[in-house]
Every structure is written in structure tokens, then in C-alpha cells.
């Protein structure tokens, strides 16, 4: 039985804002979860330095109340929730920690909440750039077993 729930991936970009607008305008389901995926700073630093499986550096305090990346994700997510409410959706927000990739966190969250559809924006790249750099939306489409509405960038 359908849960009548939309999952909207939101990263604060203009394309994500457009996706929320389209979800509010064209989908009949009014209940939504706005999810913002985030990656802990320690993992980001390890990825950027080329190191994987790195332990937390000694200079990062153990008593750190909250990862700055999570703090930023919450701010971004709150913005998405406010936009979804203005679009007429009955919405709750969620920040999903990335353990492998952003697209994976979105797909996993959709499974967790049993969403009927995933809505996401895309950069709309074409040609060589799209071959070299797949978008999160492309990965969500390929790896989710749920319908996906990909909203292209505006003109």
C-alpha cells in the first residue's frame, strides 16, 4: 500500500529549489520529507587528501558537540523545509549522513521512509562533461527502485 510520501533531495542549489517548486505544483501527494545529505568533515578531509579509512585526526576534539558539516546541512535543510511549506507541502526535514556517496544516502533515506517518489534537481550537463561527471540525480535514478522525478535547470 502506498505511503503517499514524496522524498525531496535538497542541497540548497537553484536546481534543488526548482525541484521543490515542481513537487509542490505537479504532484498530488502533499506529504513530503526534505532530505539533505551530508558528509562528516573528517571523511571529507580524508577524501580530499586521497586517504581512505583514516581515523579521526588528533587535532579534532573528541568533545566536539556537532560536526560543522552537519551544522551546515541543518541550515540548508531548514531552508528546504521552508520552501516546501511555501509550495504547499506538509513537510518534515531530515539530514542523512553519507557513508559512501550522496546519492546512496538519498536512496537509503527513501527506503527508510518508504517514499513513493524521489524528487531531485539536476545540473543538466550534456556532452563530455556529463560522461565524465555523472550527477547525483543520475545515480539516484540508476540505483533506486522507486520512481524518480528529475527536474532540469530552468532557462
C-alpha positions in Angstrom: 0.0 0.0 0.0 1.5 3.4 -1.0 2.6 5.7 1.8 1.7 8.8 -0.1 5.0 10.4 0.6 7.4 12.4 -1.5 11.2 12.5 -0.7 12.8 15.7 -2.0 16.6 15.8 -2.1 17.7 19.3 -1.2 21.3 20.8 -1.3 20.5 24.5 -1.4 21.2 24.9 -5.1 18.9 26.7 -7.5 18.2 23.3 -9.2 17.1 21.9 -5.8 14.8 24.9 -5.2 13.3 24.3 -8.6 12.7 20.6 -7.8 10.7 21.7 -4.6 8.7 24.1 -6.7 7.8 21.4 -9.2 6.9 18.9 -6.5 4.5 21.4 -5.0 3.0 22.3 -8.3 2.7 18.9 -10.1 2.5 16.1 -7.5 -0.9 15.4 -5.9 0.7 13.9 -2.7 1.1 16.7 -0.2 3.2 14.9 2.4 7.0 15.3 1.9 10.3 14.7 3.5 13.1 17.1 2.5 16.4 15.4 2.9 19.9 17.0 2.9 22.8 14.6 2.6 26.0 15.5 4.4 29.4 14.0 4.9 31.4 14.4 8.1 34.3 16.8 7.9 36.9 14.1 8.8 35.7 11.9 5.9 35.7 15.0 3.6 39.3 15.8 4.6 40.4 12.2 4.1 38.7 12.0 0.7 40.3 15.3 -0.5 43.8 14.2 0.7 43.5 10.9 -1.1 43.4 8.9 2.2 40.6 6.4 2.8 39.7 4.7 6.1 41.5 7.4 8.0 41.0 7.7 11.8 39.9 11.0 13.3 43.0 13.3 13.5 44.3 14.1 16.9 43.6 17.8 16.4 39.8 17.2 16.2 38.5 17.5 19.7 36.6 14.4 20.9 34.0 16.5 22.8 33.1 18.4 19.6 29.3 18.9 20.0 28.5 18.7 16.4 30.4 18.4 13.1 30.4 21.7 11.2 29.2 19.8 8.1 26.1 18.6 10.0 25.5 22.2 11.2 25.6 23.4 7.6 23.4 20.6 6.5 20.8 21.6 9.1 20.8 25.2 7.9 20.4 24.1 4.3 17.7 21.6 5.3 15.7 24.2 7.2 15.7 26.4 4.1 14.4 23.5 2.0 11.7 22.8 4.6 10.6 26.4 4.5 10.5 26.4 0.6 8.4 23.1 0.7 6.0 24.6 3.1 5.6 27.7 0.9 5.0 25.3 -2.0 2.0 23.9 -0.1 3.6 20.7 1.1 3.1 19.2 4.6 6.8 18.6 5.3 9.4 17.3 7.7 13.1 17.8 7.4 15.9 15.2 7.7 19.7 15.3 7.4 21.2 12.0 6.1 24.8 11.2 6.8 26.7 9.9 3.7 28.5 6.7 4.5 29.6 6.1 0.8 28.1 8.7 -1.6 25.4 11.4 -1.6 23.2 9.5 -3.9 23.3 6.5 -1.7 22.2 8.5 1.4 19.2 9.7 -0.6 18.2 6.3 -1.9 18.6 4.8 1.7 16.5 7.6 3.2 13.8 7.0 0.6 13.8 3.3 1.6 13.7 4.2 5.3 10.6 6.4 4.9 9.1 4.2 2.2 8.7 7.2 -0.2 6.5 6.8 -3.2 8.7 9.0 -5.4 12.1 10.8 -5.1 12.3 14.3 -6.5 15.6 15.9 -7.3 17.1 18.7 -9.3 20.0 18.2 -11.7 22.7 20.4 -13.2 21.6 19.4 -16.7 25.1 18.8 -18.0 25.5 17.4 -21.5 28.2 16.1 -23.8 31.6 15.2 -22.5 31.0 16.8 -19.1 28.0 14.6 -18.4 30.1 11.5 -19.4 32.9 12.4 -17.1 30.9 13.7 -14.2 27.6 11.9 -13.5 25.2 13.8 -11.4 23.7 12.7 -8.1 20.3 12.6 -9.8 21.7 10.2 -12.4 22.9 7.9 -9.7 19.6 8.1 -7.8 17.7 7.2 -10.9 20.0 4.2 -11.7 20.2 2.8 -8.1 16.7 3.4 -6.7 13.8 1.0 -7.3 11.4 3.9 -6.8 10.1 6.4 -9.3 12.3 9.4 -9.6 11.3 12.9 -10.9 14.4 14.7 -12.1 13.7 18.4 -12.6 16.1 20.1 -15.1 17.6 23.5 -14.6 15.4 26.5 -15.7 16.3 28.6 -18.7 
